[in-house]
């Protein structure tokens, strides 16, 4: 059934005694927005991920509101409101660090009176859409059925136009409407399908999954800056390993990391796959334990196969020519940045992590102390240990650096100025040069 054919269907109303959502689980600020809209005579609904997660017994990341009030009418109700967006105009109600996003119901098709600037479509993709409609139309415009559930503050019911509650109970991720049409409207929906399935542990509906491999190349038309944001959502949510496997399965990873994907395909011994998987496992562990993670390390790991793929032996050998290594880094990055942008604040530390890897392979006592004092040492050292786990470096070399690091952590080397005064005293055994 297409979105257009679905018009006029009656929603399923799930009354308060038939669902698990309670106002006690909703943030006070979101409730304030809902009640103020309701008391002003507008429809007011909690929608999207908040309803989905509460229905699954999860804690929502944020609370979004949908209403029949226009953005300007929302702004008139809240002095702490800002209107944002060009493609989709939204109202953001600010309560200190908490922001409640309020969206006006959107129409399925543009109104005859809509201006040219209100609804813009190019090659099937929606570039701008500020034509407003009914709650029914808004529900059918959403991407997945499980994101088209509306919690009505007026009677505490859940309104379901697309069978989302049944899909939640079945653990199924299903697009609303014709998947090919919906992916063409916004190709990023293919990435969202993988992300939500991994996050929730759901199965992607067969009709939703089928077009992805043949339509994945539409991601080439997405701005690299937007894909950077999507990559962070994919790999920094605590399910990076499952997400990586699904992206590879559906043929999407190559449109995010083309050179890395080629290197992984040519990896006969599985060492590069193991390296990426272990890096993502480490990131997942940190995220799930509320420890900080940095995109610089994530991208360094995801692009390492691309760099090795540019080297003659597809390995980082001891004594490698520095110019050759730098050339491989440059070539890998040039191909990558045309696909997914990497801001300089992450690209620079990422390159430092890579640049330190050859220095682990040959270090005298003096060089070892200098390397240990480098501000990016810890990240580069963790990267070295990942290479060891994947069989990409001589384990004796990595073990020597591990002993050196562990013996030096409580007594770091002196600064260069102090070394001059103290004669450059050693703070731990220098690692062997190694041969792998």
Order of alpha helices (4+ residues) and beta strands (2+ residues): beta-alpha-beta-alpha-beta-alpha-beta-beta-beta-beta-beta-alpha-beta-beta-alpha-beta-alpha-alpha-beta-alpha-alpha-alpha-alpha-alpha-alpha-alpha-alpha-alpha-alpha-alpha-alpha-alpha
